[in-house]
């Protein structure tokens, strides 16, 4: 037997419903439910209707409390690298990012973000934050906390001077610190002082976790535009690293200096010491240019790796045109090995 039920209306029984009729006051039908001639089955099904309605209400309330957004980008690049002259210089980029955020009853905020890059959902993170504790995050491939937050603080308009020329970024303290499924914390700012820490657990037998920490200080109260920082890292049980930086901004000019060491624990390995300098200038709100240099002392090599480059970027609404020209001499500490890279990128955001 079929009977209509309205969860928004009250109902009453005219008489016993053991195999009889059930009278309802309903103006609009929300559910149609079968009932049999036993009291237990009737009550079970009415209970299911009530729970379903309650769950629907809770879900609706959660959805209404959250903020949702979708953004995207697309780009095309032309890059020429001296040691890969037979490669097609054109490349394309596209991504769609899904974001959601909301507030919890305890005053904390929660947010999540997922990026669909090409056909791969690669960048994901989940963050809990509050004014009292700062932010705690776990990420799939981005830095959640630790030394990666200050791995390179030297200003640039586009590409870093050591990038693209080859596949190895020597002289960085954050190299080989895994950000895959990293757990990180960034403190609130206490008078311009912030602390951050990160850990990436490893499941390999006998391998230690990647862990690092850093201190960042915005010294603007003492010297307007000045910022300094220091950090340390351990890459499992294979290497140790540290870095210190100073940046200064006045008007459209930004200067940066950073010194980093990367020491391998294995005997006979080539440790690295990198010194990075750079300056960028915001010509106006649309155009920025930069230049820099990074020298890296590698092990006992008699020749330091020398990275130099220039970059520029120009923004018009949602379109940005960027370009760079980088060069590395004595690549990897080998005298006479020179590599160059030049490129232009046109990107759109929407």
C-alpha positions as CSV (number, residue, x, y, z in Angstrom):
1,X,0.0,0.0,0.0
2,X,1.3,3.5,-0.8
3,X,0.9,6.5,1.4
4,X,2.2,10.1,1.0
5,X,4.1,11.8,3.9
6,X,5.0,15.4,4.3
7,X,7.9,16.0,6.7
8,X,7.0,19.6,7.1
9,X,3.4,18.9,8.4
10,X,2.2,17.1,11.5
11,X,0.1,14.1,11.2
12,X,-2.2,12.2,13.5
13,X,-3.9,8.8,13.5
14,X,-7.7,8.6,13.4
15,X,-7.5,5.1,14.7
16,X,-5.3,2.1,15.0
17,X,-3.1,1.6,11.9
18,X,-2.7,-2.1,12.0
19,X,-3.7,-2.7,8.5
20,X,-5.9,0.3,8.5
21,X,-5.7,3.9,7.0
22,X,-3.5,6.7,8.2
23,X,-4.9,10.2,8.0
24,X,-2.4,13.0,7.1
25,X,-2.7,16.8,6.8
26,X,-0.5,17.4,3.8
27,X,-0.5,20.2,1.3
28,X,2.7,19.3,-0.5
29,X,4.3,15.9,-0.9
30,X,8.0,15.5,0.0
31,X,8.2,11.7,0.4
32,X,6.3,8.7,-0.8
33,X,6.8,5.7,1.5
34,X,5.6,2.1,1.4
35,X,4.4,0.8,4.7
36,X,3.3,-2.7,5.6
37,X,0.8,-3.9,8.2
38,X,3.2,-4.2,11.1
39,X,3.8,-1.4,13.6
40,X,7.5,-2.1,13.8
41,X,8.0,-1.6,10.0
42,X,6.0,1.6,10.1
43,X,8.1,3.1,12.9
44,X,11.4,2.0,11.3
45,X,10.5,3.8,8.1
46,X,9.3,6.9,9.8
47,X,12.6,7.0,11.7
48,X,14.5,6.7,8.4
49,X,12.5,9.6,7.0
50,X,13.4,11.7,10.1
51,X,17.1,10.9,9.9
52,X,17.2,11.7,6.2
53,X,15.5,15.0,6.7
54,X,17.9,15.9,9.6
55,X,21.0,14.9,7.5
56,X,19.7,17.0,4.6
57,X,19.3,19.9,6.9
58,X,22.9,19.6,8.3
59,X,24.4,19.2,4.9
60,X,22.5,22.3,3.6
61,X,23.6,24.3,6.6
62,X,27.3,23.4,6.0
63,X,27.1,24.2,2.4
64,X,25.5,27.6,3.1
65,X,28.3,28.4,5.6
66,X,31.2,27.7,3.1
67,X,32.7,30.0,0.5
68,X,33.4,28.4,-2.8
69,X,35.4,29.7,-5.8
70,X,36.9,28.5,-9.0
71,X,39.8,30.2,-10.8
72,X,41.9,29.3,-13.8
73,X,44.9,30.2,-15.9
74,X,46.4,29.4,-19.3
75,X,49.8,30.2,-20.8
76,X,52.1,29.7,-23.7
77,X,55.9,29.8,-23.5
78,X,58.8,30.0,-25.9
79,X,62.0,28.8,-24.2
80,X,65.4,28.2,-25.8
81,X,68.0,26.2,-23.8
82,X,71.5,25.9,-25.3
83,X,72.0,22.3,-24.3
84,X,68.6,21.1,-25.6
85,X,68.6,22.8,-29.1
86,X,66.7,19.9,-30.7
87,X,63.7,20.3,-28.4
88,X,60.5,22.1,-29.4
89,X,60.7,25.5,-27.7
90,X,56.9,25.9,-27.3
91,X,55.1,24.7,-24.3
92,X,51.6,25.3,-22.9
93,X,50.2,25.5,-19.4
94,X,46.7,25.4,-18.1
95,X,45.1,24.9,-14.7
96,X,41.8,25.2,-12.8
97,X,41.8,25.7,-9.1
98,X,38.9,24.8,-6.8
99,X,38.8,26.5,-3.4
100,X,36.5,26.3,-0.4
101,X,36.7,27.9,3.1
102,X,34.5,28.2,6.1
103,X,34.4,28.8,9.9
104,X,34.2,26.2,12.6
105,X,32.2,26.6,15.8
106,X,35.4,26.9,17.9
107,X,36.4,30.1,16.0
108,X,39.0,28.5,13.7
109,X,38.8,28.7,10.0
110,X,39.3,25.8,7.5
111,X,40.2,26.0,3.9
112,X,41.0,23.6,1.1
113,X,42.4,24.0,-2.4
114,X,42.9,21.6,-5.3
115,X,44.5,22.4,-8.6
116,X,43.7,20.5,-11.8
117,X,46.9,21.0,-13.9
118,X,46.5,19.6,-17.4
119,X,44.7,16.3,-16.6
120,X,46.4,15.8,-13.1
121,X,45.0,16.9,-9.8
122,X,48.5,17.8,-8.4
123,X,48.4,20.7,-5.9
124,X,46.2,20.1,-2.9
125,X,46.2,21.5,0.6
126,X,44.1,21.5,3.8
127,X,44.6,24.3,6.3
128,X,43.3,25.1,9.8
129,X,44.0,28.6,11.1
130,X,43.2,31.1,13.8
131,X,44.6,34.3,15.1
132,X,45.9,32.6,18.2
133,X,47.8,29.6,16.7
134,X,48.5,30.8,13.1
135,X,48.0,28.1,10.4
136,X,48.5,24.3,10.4
137,X,48.5,22.8,6.9
138,X,49.1,19.5,5.1
139,X,49.9,19.7,1.4
140,X,50.4,17.3,-1.5
141,X,53.2,19.2,-3.3
142,X,53.5,22.7,-1.9
143,X,55.5,23.9,1.0
144,X,53.4,23.8,4.2
145,X,56.0,25.2,6.5
146,X,59.7,25.2,7.4
147,X,62.8,26.3,5.4
148,X,60.9,26.1,2.1
149,X,59.1,29.3,3.1
150,X,62.5,31.2,2.9
151,X,64.3,29.0,0.4
152,X,64.9,31.9,-1.9
153,X,64.0,35.4,-0.8
154,X,66.0,37.3,-3.4
155,X,63.6,39.5,-5.4
156,X,63.0,38.8,-9.1
157,X,60.6,40.0,-11.8
158,X,60.1,36.5,-13.3
159,X,62.6,33.6,-13.3
160,X,65.3,33.1,-10.7
161,X,68.9,33.5,-12.1
162,X,69.7,29.8,-11.5
163,X,66.6,28.4,-13.1
164,X,65.9,26.7,-16.5
165,X,69.6,26.6,-17.7
166,X,69.9,23.1,-16.4
167,X,68.0,20.6,-14.2
168,X,70.0,21.2,-11.1
169,X,69.5,24.2,-8.7
170,X,72.8,24.1,-6.7
171,X,73.4,26.2,-3.6
172,X,69.8,26.2,-2.2
173,X,69.2,25.2,1.4
174,X,65.7,23.9,0.5
175,X,66.8,21.5,-2.2
176,X,65.8,17.9,-1.7
177,X,63.4,18.8,1.2
178,X,60.3,17.0,0.2
179,X,57.0,18.8,0.2
180,X,55.0,15.7,-0.7
181,X,52.3,15.3,2.0
182,X,54.2,17.7,4.2
183,X,52.7,18.9,7.6
184,X,53.6,22.5,8.4
185,X,52.9,25.3,10.9
186,X,53.3,29.0,10.5
187,X,52.8,31.1,13.6
188,X,51.0,34.4,13.8
189,X,53.1,37.6,13.6
190,X,54.3,38.8,17.0
191,X,55.6,42.3,16.5
192,X,56.8,41.3,13.0
193,X,58.4,38.0,14.2
194,X,57.1,34.7,12.7
195,X,58.2,31.1,13.2
196,X,57.5,28.2,10.9
197,X,58.2,24.5,10.9
198,X,57.6,21.6,8.6
199,X,58.0,17.8,8.6
200,X,57.7,15.2,5.8
201,X,57.5,11.7,7.3
202,X,59.2,8.8,5.5
203,X,58.1,5.2,5.5
204,X,61.5,3.8,4.3
205,X,63.2,1.5,6.7
206,X,66.0,3.3,8.5
207,X,65.2,6.7,6.9
208,X,64.5,9.8,9.0
209,X,61.8,12.3,8.2
210,X,62.6,15.6,6.4
211,X,62.2,18.4,9.0
212,X,63.1,22.1,9.0
213,X,62.3,25.3,10.7
214,X,62.8,29.0,10.0
215,X,62.4,32.4,11.7
216,X,61.3,35.5,9.7
217,X,61.4,39.0,11.1
218,X,59.8,42.1,9.4
219,X,62.0,44.8,10.9
220,X,59.9,47.6,9.5
221,X,59.4,49.2,12.9
222,X,63.2,49.7,13.2
223,X,64.1,50.3,9.5
224,X,61.2,50.8,7.0
225,X,61.4,48.0,4.4
226,X,63.9,45.8,6.1
227,X,63.3,42.0,6.6
228,X,65.7,39.3,7.8
229,X,65.4,35.5,8.4
230,X,67.2,32.3,9.3
231,X,66.4,28.6,8.9
232,X,67.8,25.1,9.2
233,X,66.8,21.8,7.7
234,X,67.6,18.1,7.7
235,X,66.9,15.9,4.7
236,X,66.3,12.6,6.4
237,X,69.7,11.3,7.4
238,X,71.4,12.3,4.2
239,X,72.1,16.1,4.4
240,X,71.9,19.2,6.5
241,X,71.3,22.8,5.4
242,X,70.9,26.3,6.7
243,X,70.2,29.8,5.2
244,X,70.2,33.4,6.2
245,X,68.7,36.3,4.2
246,X,68.3,40.1,4.2
247,X,65.9,42.1,2.0
248,X,65.3,45.8,1.8
249,X,62.6,47.7,-0.1
250,X,62.4,51.4,-0.7
251,X,59.9,52.8,-3.1
252,X,60.0,50.7,-6.2
253,X,63.4,49.2,-5.5
254,X,63.9,45.9,-3.7
255,X,67.3,44.4,-2.8
256,X,68.1,40.9,-1.5
257,X,71.1,39.0,-0.2
258,X,71.0,35.3,0.8
259,X,73.7,32.9,1.9
260,X,72.9,29.1,2.0
261,X,74.9,26.0,2.8
262,X,74.0,22.4,1.9
263,X,76.1,19.7,3.5
264,X,75.9,16.0,2.6
265,X,76.6,13.5,5.4
266,X,78.1,10.8,3.1
267,X,81.9,10.8,3.1
268,X,83.5,12.3,0.0
269,X,80.3,14.1,-1.1
270,X,80.5,17.6,-2.6
271,X,79.0,20.2,-0.1
272,X,77.6,23.4,-1.5
273,X,77.8,27.1,-0.4
274,X,75.7,29.5,-2.3
275,X,75.7,33.3,-2.3
276,X,72.8,35.0,-4.0
277,X,72.3,38.7,-4.8
278,X,69.5,40.4,-6.6
279,X,67.7,43.7,-7.2
280,X,64.3,44.4,-8.8
281,X,62.6,47.6,-9.8
282,X,58.9,48.3,-10.2
283,X,58.9,50.9,-13.0
284,X,55.2,51.4,-12.5
285,X,52.3,49.3,-11.3
286,X,52.4,47.2,-14.5
287,X,56.1,46.9,-15.4
288,X,58.9,45.3,-13.3
289,X,62.5,44.4,-14.1
290,X,65.2,42.6,-12.2
291,X,68.8,41.3,-12.3
292,X,70.8,39.0,-10.1
293,X,73.8,36.8,-9.6
294,X,74.4,33.6,-7.6
295,X,77.8,32.0,-7.0
296,X,78.0,28.4,-5.7
297,X,81.1,26.8,-4.3
298,X,80.8,23.0,-4.9
299,X,83.0,20.6,-2.9
300,X,86.7,20.8,-3.7
301,X,86.1,22.1,-7.2
302,X,88.5,24.8,-8.2
303,X,85.8,26.7,-10.2
304,X,82.7,28.2,-8.6
305,X,79.4,27.9,-10.5
306,X,78.3,31.4,-11.6
307,X,74.6,32.1,-12.4
308,X,73.6,35.4,-13.8
309,X,70.3,36.6,-15.4
310,X,67.8,39.3,-16.1
311,X,64.0,39.2,-16.0
312,X,61.0,41.4,-16.8
313,X,57.2,41.2,-16.5
314,X,54.4,43.4,-17.8
315,X,50.8,43.1,-16.7
316,X,47.7,44.3,-18.6
317,X,44.6,43.4,-16.7
318,X,44.4,39.6,-16.6
319,X,47.3,39.1,-19.1
320,X,51.0,39.0,-18.1
321,X,53.9,39.0,-20.5
322,X,57.2,37.9,-19.0
323,X,60.7,37.2,-20.2
324,X,64.1,36.2,-19.0
325,X,67.7,35.5,-20.1
326,X,69.9,33.3,-17.8
327,X,73.4,32.0,-18.0
328,X,75.5,29.6,-15.9
329,X,79.3,29.4,-16.2
330,X,81.3,26.4,-14.8
331,X,78.0,24.5,-14.4
332,X,78.2,22.0,-11.5
333,X,81.7,23.3,-10.7
334,X,83.2,22.1,-13.9
335,X,85.4,24.7,-15.5
336,X,84.5,25.8,-19.0
337,X,80.9,24.4,-19.0
338,X,78.5,27.1,-20.0
339,X,74.8,26.9,-20.5
340,X,72.2,29.6,-21.5
341,X,68.5,29.9,-21.5
342,X,66.1,32.5,-22.8
343,X,62.3,32.6,-22.8
344,X,59.1,34.5,-23.1
345,X,55.8,33.6,-21.5
346,X,52.3,34.9,-22.0
347,X,49.8,34.0,-19.3
348,X,46.1,34.7,-18.7
349,X,44.2,34.4,-15.5
350,X,40.4,34.1,-15.2
